[in-house]
């Protein structure tokens, strides 16, 4: 059994993202490229975004801190702490409306 404090992890990743030139930081907390399930906590400084991309399989974003916007084509959805956004199966990006952190989960 593995236990991870997402609250503590978010604090550290947000600190790093605020100071990083890229304005972001991330760490995988479960799984990986060689597994069917992968969970990564990502932090973005306000105004930063993940470049548009797509994933095979299912993808969710669980907002842990701040406010994010999920954009897929002409549609967008805002997420606040506690919200779970289910990604449509097409190209998408995540934007930080505020300094934000979220649990990005992919399943193939």
C-alpha positions in Angstrom: 0.0 0.0 0.0 1.2 3.4 -0.9 0.0 6.6 0.8 0.5 10.1 -0.7 -0.5 13.4 0.8 -1.9 15.3 -2.2 -2.3 18.4 0.0 1.4 18.5 0.9 2.4 17.6 -2.7 0.3 20.4 -4.1 2.0 22.9 -1.8 5.4 21.9 -3.0 4.5 21.7 -6.7 2.8 25.1 -6.6 5.9 26.6 -5.0 8.1 25.1 -7.7 5.7 26.2 -10.5 5.6 29.8 -9.2 9.4 30.0 -9.4 10.0 27.9 -12.6 10.5 29.6 -15.9 7.9 27.3 -17.4 5.4 28.1 -14.8 4.6 24.5 -14.2 5.6 21.4 -12.3 4.4 17.8 -12.1 5.0 14.4 -10.6 3.4 11.1 -11.2 1.9 9.6 -8.1 0.7 6.3 -9.5 1.3 4.2 -12.6 3.3 5.3 -15.6 3.7 5.0 -19.3 3.9 1.2 -19.0 0.7 0.9 -17.0 -3.0 1.2 -18.0 -3.6 3.8 -15.3 -1.5 6.9 -14.7 -2.1 9.6 -12.2 -0.1 12.8 -12.2 -0.4 15.9 -10.0 0.3 19.0 -12.0 0.7 22.6 -10.9 0.4 25.6 -13.2 1.1 29.2 -12.4 -1.8 31.6 -13.3 -1.9 32.2 -17.1 0.1 29.1 -18.0 -1.4 26.1 -19.8 -0.7 22.5 -20.9 -0.3 22.6 -24.7 -3.1 21.1 -26.7 -2.8 17.3 -26.9 -4.9 14.1 -26.9 -4.6 10.8 -25.1 -5.9 7.4 -26.1 -8.5 6.2 -23.6 -10.2 8.0 -20.7 -8.9 11.1 -19.0 -10.1 13.1 -16.0 -8.9 16.2 -14.2 -9.7 16.5 -10.5 -9.1 20.1 -9.4 -7.2 20.2 -6.1 -6.4 24.0 -5.9 -7.2 27.1 -7.8 -9.3 27.4 -10.9 -8.6 25.7 -14.2 -10.3 25.8 -17.6 -10.5 22.8 -19.9 -10.7 23.7 -23.5 -11.7 21.2 -26.3 -12.3 22.7 -29.7 -15.0 25.4 -29.3 -16.1 24.2 -25.9 -14.7 25.0 -22.5 -15.5 24.1 -18.9 -14.2 25.7 -15.6 -13.2 23.7 -12.6 -12.8 24.6 -9.0 -11.4 22.6 -6.1 -13.3 19.3 -5.7 -14.6 19.4 -9.4 -13.9 16.4 -11.6 -13.7 17.2 -15.3 -14.1 14.3 -17.7 -12.1 15.0 -20.9 -13.8 14.6 -24.2 -12.1 12.1 -26.5 -10.5 14.8 -28.7 -7.7 17.3 -28.6 -7.8 19.4 -25.4 -5.8 21.7 -23.2 -5.9 22.8 -19.6 -5.4 26.5 -18.7 -4.7 28.0 -15.2 -7.2 30.8 -14.5 -5.5 31.1 -11.1 -2.4 29.3 -9.6 -3.8 25.8 -9.8 -3.1 22.1 -9.1 -5.0 19.1 -10.3 -4.8 15.3 -10.4 -4.6 14.3 -14.1 -5.7 10.7 -14.6 -5.4 8.7 -17.8 -6.6 5.1 -18.4 -5.9 3.1 -21.5 
